[in-house]
Amino acid sequence: MLKKRQPLFRVLSHSSEETVSCGMLLAAQLKQGDFVAMYGDLGAGKTAFVRGVASVIAPEYAVSSPTYTIVNEYGDDDKKLCHFDMYRIDSEDDLESIGFYDYTDCIIIAEWSEKIPFALPNTYYTVSIEKVSETERLITIEKLSE
């Protein structure tokens, strides 16, 4: 089934700090159970964006990339952010083995979501970050639903 796209905003970020601010804008709209699929090349600013989301949801935590741990959790039971890095995930079995489907009580942000198209929910946000230059990033945020 074709997804309905609802554009939320498109921003040209000129710095890491502006990318963090874009994450803060999205965080204000997120609630427990929401899924954010992130797309962008290595070094595009995905973790900086997540740092912005986390600064609203769980400001007392320092955000780092979950490259080797696969998932980092920030926050508490009232509002929790689960930050996944899907770069090393190749199959649904891989997702099962890391307990991905058990994460239902948090906001999920998944970097490298192009690796898990089979696991994306019916409704979710997309964040695409394109490198325009060494310092500029084009950030596009949409909500997709059936």
Contacts in CASP RR format, 6 or more apart in sequence:
PFRMAT RR
TARGET T0000
AUTHOR 0000-0000-0000
METHOD contacts of the structure
MODEL  1
MLKKRQPLFRVLSHSSEETVSCGMLLAAQLKQGDFVAMYGDLGAGKTAFV
RGVASVIAPEYAVSSPTYTIVNEYGDDDKKLCHFDMYRIDSEDDLESIGF
YDYTDCIIIAEWSEKIPFALPNTYYTVSIEKVSETERLITIEKLSE
1 146 0 8 1.000
3 144 0 8 1.000
3 145 0 8 1.000
3 146 0 8 1.000
4 144 0 8 1.000
4 145 0 8 1.000
4 146 0 8 1.000
5 142 0 8 1.000
5 143 0 8 1.000
5 144 0 8 1.000
6 142 0 8 1.000
6 143 0 8 1.000
6 144 0 8 1.000
6 145 0 8 1.000
7 140 0 8 1.000
7 141 0 8 1.000
7 142 0 8 1.000
8 26 0 8 1.000
8 29 0 8 1.000
8 125 0 8 1.000
8 141 0 8 1.000
8 142 0 8 1.000
8 143 0 8 1.000
9 22 0 8 1.000
9 25 0 8 1.000
9 140 0 8 1.000
9 141 0 8 1.000
10 138 0 8 1.000
10 139 0 8 1.000
10 140 0 8 1.000
10 141 0 8 1.000
11 18 0 8 1.000
11 22 0 8 1.000
11 138 0 8 1.000
11 139 0 8 1.000
12 132 0 8 1.000
12 136 0 8 1.000
12 137 0 8 1.000
12 138 0 8 1.000
12 139 0 8 1.000
13 19 0 8 1.000
13 21 0 8 1.000
13 22 0 8 1.000
13 136 0 8 1.000
13 137 0 8 1.000
13 138 0 8 1.000
13 139 0 8 1.000
14 135 0 8 1.000
14 136 0 8 1.000
15 135 0 8 1.000
16 45 0 8 1.000
16 48 0 8 1.000
19 45 0 8 1.000
19 48 0 8 1.000
19 49 0 8 1.000
19 129 0 8 1.000
19 137 0 8 1.000
19 139 0 8 1.000
20 48 0 8 1.000
20 49 0 8 1.000
20 51 0 8 1.000
20 52 0 8 1.000
20 55 0 8 1.000
21 52 0 8 1.000
22 49 0 8 1.000
22 52 0 8 1.000
22 139 0 8 1.000
22 141 0 8 1.000
23 49 0 8 1.000
23 50 0 8 1.000
23 51 0 8 1.000
23 52 0 8 1.000
23 53 0 8 1.000
23 56 0 8 1.000
24 52 0 8 1.000
24 53 0 8 1.000
24 55 0 8 1.000
24 56 0 8 1.000
26 36 0 8 1.000
26 53 0 8 1.000
26 125 0 8 1.000
26 127 0 8 1.000
26 141 0 8 1.000
27 52 0 8 1.000
27 53 0 8 1.000
27 54 0 8 1.000
27 55 0 8 1.000
27 56 0 8 1.000
27 57 0 8 1.000
28 56 0 8 1.000
30 36 0 8 1.000
30 53 0 8 1.000
30 57 0 8 1.000
30 107 0 8 1.000
30 125 0 8 1.000
31 107 0 8 1.000
32 79 0 8 1.000
32 80 0 8 1.000
32 105 0 8 1.000
32 106 0 8 1.000
32 107 0 8 1.000
33 104 0 8 1.000
33 105 0 8 1.000
33 106 0 8 1.000
33 107 0 8 1.000
33 108 0 8 1.000
34 107 0 8 1.000
34 108 0 8 1.000
34 124 0 8 1.000
34 125 0 8 1.000
35 107 0 8 1.000
35 108 0 8 1.000
35 110 0 8 1.000
35 120 0 8 1.000
35 121 0 8 1.000
35 123 0 8 1.000
35 124 0 8 1.000
35 125 0 8 1.000
36 53 0 8 1.000
36 107 0 8 1.000
36 108 0 8 1.000
36 109 0 8 1.000
36 110 0 8 1.000
36 124 0 8 1.000
36 125 0 8 1.000
36 126 0 8 1.000
36 127 0 8 1.000
37 110 0 8 1.000
37 113 0 8 1.000
37 120 0 8 1.000
37 124 0 8 1.000
37 125 0 8 1.000
37 126 0 8 1.000
37 127 0 8 1.000
38 46 0 8 1.000
38 49 0 8 1.000
38 50 0 8 1.000
38 109 0 8 1.000
38 110 0 8 1.000
38 111 0 8 1.000
38 112 0 8 1.000
38 113 0 8 1.000
38 126 0 8 1.000
38 127 0 8 1.000
38 128 0 8 1.000
38 129 0 8 1.000
39 112 0 8 1.000
39 113 0 8 1.000
39 114 0 8 1.000
39 126 0 8 1.000
39 127 0 8 1.000
39 128 0 8 1.000
39 129 0 8 1.000
40 46 0 8 1.000
40 128 0 8 1.000
40 129 0 8 1.000
40 130 0 8 1.000
41 131 0 8 1.000
43 131 0 8 1.000
44 129 0 8 1.000
44 130 0 8 1.000
44 131 0 8 1.000
44 137 0 8 1.000
45 129 0 8 1.000
45 137 0 8 1.000
46 111 0 8 1.000
46 127 0 8 1.000
46 129 0 8 1.000
47 63 0 8 1.000
47 64 0 8 1.000
47 65 0 8 1.000
47 111 0 8 1.000
49 127 0 8 1.000
49 129 0 8 1.000
49 139 0 8 1.000
50 63 0 8 1.000
50 81 0 8 1.000
50 83 0 8 1.000
50 109 0 8 1.000
50 111 0 8 1.000
51 63 0 8 1.000
52 63 0 8 1.000
53 81 0 8 1.000
53 107 0 8 1.000
53 109 0 8 1.000
54 61 0 8 1.000
54 63 0 8 1.000
54 74 0 8 1.000
54 81 0 8 1.000
54 83 0 8 1.000
57 74 0 8 1.000
57 75 0 8 1.000
57 79 0 8 1.000
57 80 0 8 1.000
57 81 0 8 1.000
57 107 0 8 1.000
58 74 0 8 1.000
58 75 0 8 1.000
58 76 0 8 1.000
58 79 0 8 1.000
58 80 0 8 1.000
58 81 0 8 1.000
60 75 0 8 1.000
61 74 0 8 1.000
61 75 0 8 1.000
63 72 0 8 1.000
63 74 0 8 1.000
63 83 0 8 1.000
64 72 0 8 1.000
65 85 0 8 1.000
65 111 0 8 1.000
66 72 0 8 1.000
66 83 0 8 1.000
66 84 0 8 1.000
66 85 0 8 1.000
66 111 0 8 1.000
67 85 0 8 1.000
67 87 0 8 1.000
70 84 0 8 1.000
70 85 0 8 1.000
70 88 0 8 1.000
70 89 0 8 1.000
70 98 0 8 1.000
71 82 0 8 1.000
71 83 0 8 1.000
71 84 0 8 1.000
71 85 0 8 1.000
71 98 0 8 1.000
71 100 0 8 1.000
71 103 0 8 1.000
72 82 0 8 1.000
72 83 0 8 1.000
73 80 0 8 1.000
73 81 0 8 1.000
73 82 0 8 1.000
73 83 0 8 1.000
73 106 0 8 1.000
74 80 0 8 1.000
74 81 0 8 1.000
74 83 0 8 1.000
75 81 0 8 1.000
77 105 0 8 1.000
79 107 0 8 1.000
80 105 0 8 1.000
80 106 0 8 1.000
80 107 0 8 1.000
81 106 0 8 1.000
81 107 0 8 1.000
81 109 0 8 1.000
82 103 0 8 1.000
82 106 0 8 1.000
82 107 0 8 1.000
82 108 0 8 1.000
82 109 0 8 1.000
83 109 0 8 1.000
83 111 0 8 1.000
84 100 0 8 1.000
84 108 0 8 1.000
84 109 0 8 1.000
84 110 0 8 1.000
84 111 0 8 1.000
85 110 0 8 1.000
85 111 0 8 1.000
85 112 0 8 1.000
86 110 0 8 1.000
86 111 0 8 1.000
86 112 0 8 1.000
86 113 0 8 1.000
86 115 0 8 1.000
86 116 0 8 1.000
87 111 0 8 1.000
87 112 0 8 1.000
87 115 0 8 1.000
88 94 0 8 1.000
89 95 0 8 1.000
89 98 0 8 1.000
89 112 0 8 1.000
89 115 0 8 1.000
89 116 0 8 1.000
90 115 0 8 1.000
92 118 0 8 1.000
92 119 0 8 1.000
95 101 0 8 1.000
95 116 0 8 1.000
95 119 0 8 1.000
100 119 0 8 1.000
110 116 0 8 1.000
113 120 0 8 1.000
113 126 0 8 1.000
122 145 0 8 1.000
122 146 0 8 1.000
123 143 0 8 1.000
123 144 0 8 1.000
123 145 0 8 1.000
123 146 0 8 1.000
124 143 0 8 1.000
124 144 0 8 1.000
125 141 0 8 1.000
125 142 0 8 1.000
125 143 0 8 1.000
125 144 0 8 1.000
126 140 0 8 1.000
126 141 0 8 1.000
126 142 0 8 1.000
126 143 0 8 1.000
126 144 0 8 1.000
127 139 0 8 1.000
127 140 0 8 1.000
127 141 0 8 1.000
128 139 0 8 1.000
128 140 0 8 1.000
128 141 0 8 1.000
129 137 0 8 1.000
129 138 0 8 1.000
129 139 0 8 1.000
130 137 0 8 1.000
130 138 0 8 1.000
130 139 0 8 1.000
130 140 0 8 1.000
131 137 0 8 1.000
132 138 0 8 1.000
END
